[in-house]
Amino acid sequence: MDQCRSIPFGDRLRIEADQICVDYNGVVALYDASLHLRAGCICGLVGMNGSGKSTLFKALMGFVRPSRGTIQINGLSVPRAQRDQAVAYVPQSEEVDCSFPISVWEVVMMGRYGSMNLLRIPRESDRLAVWHALERVELLDLRHRPIGALSGGQRKRAFLARAIAQRASVLLLDEPFNGVDVRTEKLMAELFLQFRHEGHTILISTHDLSHVREFCDLVVLINKTVLAYGETAEVFTPENLAMTFGGMVPNVLSGGPTSTEDFK
Amino acid sequence: MTELLATATATGLSWLLEPLSHEFMVRALVVSALVGGVCGLLSCYMTLKGWALMGDAVSHAVMPGVVVAYALGLPFSIGAFVFGVGSVALIGFVKQKSRVKEDTVIGLVFTGFFALGLVLVSKTRSNIDLTHILFGNVLGISIADIQQTLLISGIVVAILLVLRRDFMLFCFDPTHARSIGINTGLLHYLLLSVLSLAAVAGLQTVGIILVVAMLITPGATAYLLTDRFDRMTLLAILSSALSSVLGVYISYWTDSSTAGCIVLVQTVLFLLTFLLAPRYGILKVQRSLAP
């Protein structure tokens, strides 16, 4: 689990969140949460529903402003980092309107919009980026298909390709392993390792603990604040998990299925 | 046989050409084709974004604006635009500040505006004809009104063309749009402003009551015909402009309501598509289910 340190991106920080507090009209969603992530690592963000996982994502994407604390991405403020196309968000498949009349190619091209001019007319370099991204997620053959004609796993890969085409250095993934087929899961696992090697920082929000044990160098346990944070092997203790899940330790340490989400 | 064919062609030609000898018909055809095309383009975004009710709301809410503008001697499109955007802002405000659900707020605000318009018409001493506002008056459209419609159409088309990719992304995945630094709040209100403008233009041809049909039906028809966004916009523009022209002709020859004919043709086109569309028509489904 120490691979993270052996890669040449060393101590360059991608995400620096310091003691951030977020509240929605007085209701606290996150307090005193700090998180420092280096370039080239895969970090699992684990917590129950309503624990503040999505709030942390929103704060990192600049959708909510922390009432206290600071966030920097690549040493820049969040809006600046956004303009640099530094952060890519890969949504859950269910969040997107799949009857939208749009092809896989066009979806991935949307990853390039932020780097295009006002009219969003693709240049050769944009087309090349889209082509390579589709190649990496093995969807090149299906590029002309409407997005609605893809399976759940293929759709997931299409959105991953969009993040690749965007060339973001920080990838935020929301439940990436939900409802995907074995092939997609294997491919994503390989891609995550490649991304890490390329110096990307990947933050995976999930409550599927078995996957965290498999893929993540680091884990953040979260319940309204960061409860524990560090190397997966050290953080995944029964005590920490009990804190995270409010006493009900899921059946993870034995490696069995951990949540009903798997059966969706 | 050839004689029969020749007679049929001649009848068809005169059906098409005779109305063109009247200037008011030429004007009506040109304006409704233009407005139809513009509303058809916008209707793609309305149907994909799920803003049909919003279209209905904005088109009704422009009513008091039209009356006030007439009373003050301003171009009616200015008044209509102010009230259209005002209603949208009010809907947003009430929704944010209260626990009432959005569709309720929309219904509440637009009927309120519409009622205000009705009262204003009855209390304003002017030559406003209520039926013209409610049901359109494309056969009696004035040159000044045509100029206004041209200007409005130009603005709407320019905005939609320049930002068509951004609006497409905004309809499809606003989260991604925001995360790459696109100002989705601005796009939201810009699209609603464009909607107000298009409603004003559509009001000329089919009136307040039916303008929402121009703003959703062509998009819905095109949506059943293709899985490509660009093709969908083209089909929507075509079907909408064609319906408008055909509607005006039918209304001429049957001496019936122009607005009614235009919208009826659009509805028939939708029904035909609904039945016969190659991939998404219901007859296709039944055929593929049969052994």
Interface residues (C-beta under 8 A of the other chain):
Chain A: M61 G62 F63 P79 Q82 R83 Q85 V87 A88 Y89 P91 E95 V96 D97 F100 P101 I102 S103 E106 V107 M110 G111 Y113 G114 L118 L119 R120 P146 G148 A149 R162 Q166
Chain B: L48 V162 L163 R165 D166 M168 L169 C171 F172 D173 T175 H176 A177 R178 S179 I180 G181 I182 Y223 T226 D227 R228 F229 R231 M232
